[in-house]
Amino acid sequence: MFPLQGMGDEKRLLKWNKDGSPKIDPATNKQDFYDGFLICLDELTSADEAVQAASYQLILDRQVGQHKLLDNVVLVACGNKATDGAIAGKLGTALQSRVITVEVAVHHKSWMAWASKAGINQMILDYLAWKPNFLHDFDPNVDQLTFPCPRTWEKLSNIMNLEGSYTDDVHTLALGTIGKVAAEFKAFVAYYAKLPDIKKILADPTNADLPTEVGQVYALTGVISQAMVEEVGTTKIGPLVTYLERMEPEMQTVAMASALRKTKKLISDKAVSNWISVNKSRITAAL
């Protein structure tokens, strides 16, 4: 399965449409190609010494037996650190000298941008906008059944989206998904029941109730941002922005950034574009 020189594997770079027809590059009017191949040696730090040794030739010489890899092949490997408690060990020194090691960390802003378009539950997005440190809260030295991380938040989101509401049963599953932080998350979800009705906000944005408790306000930013996304292209955006402008500047930015991550079509709305021109530096930093 390795893309090797002289084996005709260049043909595997051809792009095809779902109906089986070849993809045509409009610039050249010829069949389109992918740029190259990516080979990922996943969980390399969990492989035993014999498997690691077998990868030396592939990684250093870019060769399988007597066959060279194609020039447009990129090799990467992934794995946990020995200190993560994830059934992983250190790479042998022979392999360490054959690779460039890059330590990857969770990045809240990038994850939120992805999550906004990936269908992650709005309550989770709002909670993690409020408590960004809980996106990834892992300590290998603490004995715990599980912990919050991008993977477990996505799992909980799938459960919540399937159930439709945060029931006692969902909370039980949340405890087994994101761990102890589920208790605080449950309290945050309860804020939603106390929020002003969106219809009342649209009817009278300058006088509708505006919560002052921080957790409620963060929850409200999510409700407003979701409403803005759902009302793209309607006259309801203006009242929503008017209501939003009654909040503290930081909260306005949280809501607007959340909405814009989901759809850039909002920029065409006059009320939104006016808000962006006034708050350009803050929204640029948030996005």
C-alpha positions as CSV (number, residue, x, y, z in Angstrom):
1,M,0.0,0.0,0.0
2,F,3.0,2.3,0.2
3,P,3.3,4.8,-2.8
4,L,6.5,3.6,-4.4
5,Q,8.6,4.7,-7.3
6,G,8.2,2.6,-10.5
7,M,5.1,0.9,-9.2
8,G,2.6,3.1,-11.1
9,D,1.4,4.7,-7.8
10,E,1.4,8.1,-9.4
11,K,-2.0,7.2,-10.8
12,R,-3.4,7.1,-7.3
13,L,-3.1,10.9,-7.2
14,L,-5.8,11.3,-9.8
15,K,-9.0,13.0,-8.4
16,W,-12.4,11.4,-9.1
17,N,-15.9,12.7,-8.7
18,K,-18.4,10.7,-6.7
19,D,-20.1,9.4,-9.8
20,G,-16.8,7.9,-11.0
21,S,-15.9,10.5,-13.6
22,P,-12.5,12.2,-13.6
23,K,-12.2,15.6,-12.0
24,I,-11.1,18.3,-14.4
25,D,-8.9,21.2,-13.4
26,P,-10.6,24.3,-14.9
27,A,-7.3,26.1,-15.2
28,T,-5.7,23.5,-17.5
29,N,-8.7,21.6,-18.7
30,K,-6.9,18.4,-17.8
31,Q,-7.6,15.8,-15.2
32,D,-6.9,17.1,-11.7
33,F,-4.3,15.5,-9.3
34,Y,-3.7,15.6,-5.6
35,D,-0.4,17.2,-4.6
36,G,1.0,14.1,-2.9
37,F,0.7,11.5,-0.2
38,L,0.7,11.6,3.6
39,I,1.7,8.5,5.6
40,C,0.9,8.7,9.3
41,L,2.6,6.2,11.6
42,D,0.0,6.5,14.4
43,E,0.7,5.5,18.1
44,L,4.4,5.0,17.3
45,T,5.3,5.6,20.9
46,S,3.0,2.6,21.8
47,A,4.8,0.2,19.4
48,D,7.2,-2.4,20.8
49,E,10.9,-2.2,20.0
50,A,10.7,-4.6,17.1
51,V,8.0,-2.5,15.3
52,Q,9.9,0.7,16.0
53,A,13.1,-0.9,14.6
54,A,11.2,-1.9,11.5
55,S,10.3,1.7,10.8
56,Y,13.9,2.9,10.7
57,Q,14.4,2.3,7.0
58,L,11.0,3.8,6.1
59,I,11.7,7.0,8.2
60,L,15.4,7.6,7.5
61,D,15.8,6.1,4.0
62,R,12.3,6.7,2.7
63,Q,12.4,3.1,1.5
64,V,10.5,-0.1,1.8
65,G,12.7,-3.1,1.1
66,Q,14.4,-2.2,-2.2
67,H,11.7,0.3,-3.3
68,K,11.9,4.0,-2.7
69,L,8.9,6.1,-1.8
70,L,7.7,8.7,-4.3
71,D,9.2,12.1,-3.8
72,N,5.9,13.7,-3.0
73,V,5.3,11.6,0.1
74,V,5.3,13.2,3.5
75,L,5.9,11.0,6.6
76,V,4.6,11.9,10.1
77,A,4.2,9.9,13.3
78,C,1.9,10.5,16.3
79,G,1.9,9.3,19.8
80,N,1.5,10.1,23.5
81,K,4.3,11.0,25.8
82,A,5.5,8.4,28.4
83,T,4.3,10.8,31.1
84,D,0.7,10.8,29.8
85,G,-0.2,7.4,31.4
86,A,-1.5,6.3,28.0
87,I,0.3,3.0,27.5
88,A,3.1,4.7,25.7
89,G,6.9,4.7,26.2
90,K,9.9,6.7,25.0
91,L,11.2,6.3,21.5
92,G,14.5,4.6,21.3
93,T,17.5,6.9,20.7
94,A,18.0,5.5,17.2
95,L,14.5,6.6,16.3
96,Q,14.7,9.9,18.1
97,S,17.6,10.9,15.9
98,R,15.6,10.1,12.8
99,V,12.6,12.3,13.5
100,I,11.8,15.9,14.3
101,T,9.7,16.0,17.4
102,V,7.0,18.6,17.7
103,E,4.9,18.8,20.9
104,V,1.3,19.6,20.1
105,A,-1.0,21.4,22.6
106,V,-4.7,22.2,22.6
107,H,-5.5,25.6,21.3
108,H,-8.8,27.0,22.5
109,K,-9.3,29.6,19.8
110,S,-8.7,27.1,17.0
111,W,-10.9,24.4,18.5
112,M,-13.8,26.9,19.0
113,A,-13.5,27.9,15.4
114,W,-13.7,24.3,14.3
115,A,-16.5,23.4,16.8
116,S,-18.7,26.2,15.7
117,K,-18.9,24.7,12.2
118,A,-18.9,21.0,13.3
119,G,-22.2,21.0,15.1
120,I,-20.9,21.0,18.7
121,N,-23.8,21.7,21.0
122,Q,-24.3,25.4,21.7
123,M,-24.4,25.0,25.4
124,I,-20.9,23.4,25.3
125,L,-19.6,26.3,23.1
126,D,-21.0,28.8,25.5
127,Y,-19.6,27.0,28.6
128,L,-16.1,26.8,27.1
129,A,-16.2,30.4,26.0
130,W,-16.8,31.1,29.7
131,K,-14.4,28.6,31.1
132,P,-11.7,28.0,28.3
133,N,-9.4,26.2,30.8
134,F,-11.8,23.3,30.9
135,L,-11.5,22.5,27.2
136,H,-8.5,20.4,28.2
137,D,-8.0,19.8,31.9
138,F,-5.8,16.7,32.3
139,D,-3.3,15.8,35.0
140,P,-1.8,12.3,34.7
141,N,-0.9,12.3,38.4
142,V,-4.5,12.6,39.5
143,D,-6.6,9.4,39.7
144,Q,-9.8,10.1,37.8
145,L,-12.2,8.1,35.7
146,T,-12.1,10.6,32.8
147,F,-11.4,14.2,32.1
148,P,-12.5,17.1,29.8
149,C,-10.6,17.3,26.5
150,P,-11.6,18.0,22.9
151,R,-12.5,14.4,22.3
152,T,-14.7,14.0,25.4
153,W,-16.5,17.3,24.8
154,E,-17.3,16.2,21.3
155,K,-18.6,12.9,22.7
156,L,-20.8,14.7,25.2
157,S,-22.0,17.0,22.4
158,N,-23.1,14.0,20.3
159,I,-25.1,12.7,23.3
160,M,-26.8,16.0,24.0
161,N,-27.6,16.6,20.3
162,L,-29.2,13.1,20.2
163,E,-31.2,13.5,23.4
164,G,-32.3,17.1,22.6
165,S,-32.1,18.3,26.3
166,Y,-29.9,17.9,29.3
167,T,-31.8,15.3,31.3
168,D,-30.7,13.5,34.4
169,D,-29.7,10.5,32.3
170,V,-27.5,12.8,30.1
171,H,-25.9,14.2,33.2
172,T,-25.0,10.6,34.3
173,L,-23.4,10.1,31.0
174,A,-21.6,13.5,31.2
175,L,-20.0,12.5,34.5
176,G,-18.6,9.4,32.7
177,T,-17.5,11.5,29.8
178,I,-16.0,14.8,31.0
179,G,-15.6,13.8,34.7
180,K,-16.1,16.1,37.7
181,V,-16.5,19.2,35.6
182,A,-19.9,17.9,34.7
183,A,-21.3,19.1,38.0
184,E,-20.5,22.7,37.1
185,F,-21.6,22.2,33.5
186,K,-25.0,21.0,34.7
187,A,-25.3,24.2,36.8
188,F,-24.4,26.3,33.7
189,V,-27.0,24.5,31.6
190,A,-29.6,25.4,34.2
191,Y,-28.9,29.1,33.4
192,Y,-30.7,28.6,30.0
193,A,-34.0,28.1,31.8
194,K,-33.7,31.6,33.3
195,L,-32.9,33.5,30.2
196,P,-35.2,36.0,28.5
197,D,-37.4,34.7,25.8
198,I,-36.0,35.4,22.3
199,K,-39.4,36.6,21.1
200,K,-39.5,39.3,23.8
201,I,-36.0,40.4,22.9
202,L,-37.0,40.8,19.2
203,A,-40.1,42.7,20.2
204,D,-38.4,45.2,22.5
205,P,-34.6,44.9,22.4
206,T,-34.0,48.1,24.3
207,N,-36.2,47.1,27.3
208,A,-36.2,43.3,27.4
209,D,-34.7,41.8,30.6
210,L,-30.9,41.6,30.6
211,P,-29.3,39.2,33.2
212,T,-26.4,40.5,35.2
213,E,-25.1,37.2,36.6
214,V,-21.9,36.3,34.7
215,G,-22.9,32.6,34.0
216,Q,-26.3,33.6,32.7
217,V,-24.8,36.3,30.5
218,Y,-22.4,33.9,28.9
219,A,-25.3,31.5,28.3
220,L,-27.3,34.4,26.8
221,T,-24.4,35.2,24.4
222,G,-24.8,31.7,22.9
223,V,-28.6,32.1,22.5
224,I,-28.2,35.5,20.8
225,S,-25.4,34.2,18.5
226,Q,-27.5,31.2,17.5
227,A,-30.5,33.4,16.8
228,M,-28.4,35.6,14.6
229,V,-27.2,32.6,12.6
230,E,-30.8,31.4,12.1
231,E,-32.0,34.8,11.1
232,V,-29.4,35.6,8.5
233,G,-30.9,37.7,5.7
234,T,-34.0,38.8,7.8
235,T,-34.9,42.0,9.5
236,K,-34.5,40.4,12.9
237,I,-30.7,40.8,13.0
238,G,-31.0,44.5,13.8
239,P,-33.0,44.0,17.0
240,L,-30.6,41.3,18.1
241,V,-27.6,43.6,17.6
242,T,-29.4,46.4,19.5
243,Y,-30.0,44.0,22.4
244,L,-26.4,42.7,22.2
245,E,-25.0,46.3,22.5
246,R,-26.5,46.6,25.9
247,M,-24.1,44.0,27.2
248,E,-20.5,44.6,28.3
249,P,-18.1,44.9,25.3
250,E,-16.4,41.6,26.1
251,M,-19.7,39.7,26.1
252,Q,-20.7,41.4,22.8
253,T,-17.5,40.1,21.3
254,V,-18.1,36.6,22.5
255,A,-21.6,36.5,20.9
256,M,-20.6,38.1,17.6
257,A,-17.4,35.9,17.3
258,S,-19.5,32.8,17.9
259,A,-22.0,33.8,15.2
260,L,-19.4,34.8,12.7
261,R,-17.5,31.5,13.1
262,K,-20.7,29.7,12.0
263,T,-21.4,32.0,9.0
264,K,-19.6,34.9,7.4
265,K,-22.9,35.8,5.7
266,L,-23.7,37.9,8.7
267,I,-21.2,40.5,7.6
268,S,-23.5,41.6,4.8
269,D,-26.1,42.7,7.4
270,K,-25.9,46.5,8.0
271,A,-26.3,46.2,11.8
272,V,-23.5,43.6,12.0
273,S,-21.2,45.5,9.7
274,N,-21.7,48.7,11.7
275,W,-20.9,46.8,14.9
276,I,-17.8,45.3,13.4
277,S,-16.5,48.7,12.2
278,V,-16.9,50.0,15.8
279,N,-15.4,46.9,17.4
280,K,-12.9,45.9,14.7
281,S,-9.9,45.4,17.0
282,R,-11.8,43.2,19.5
283,I,-13.5,41.0,16.9
284,T,-10.3,40.6,14.9
285,A,-8.5,39.3,18.1
286,A,-11.4,37.0,18.9
287,L,-11.5,35.4,15.5
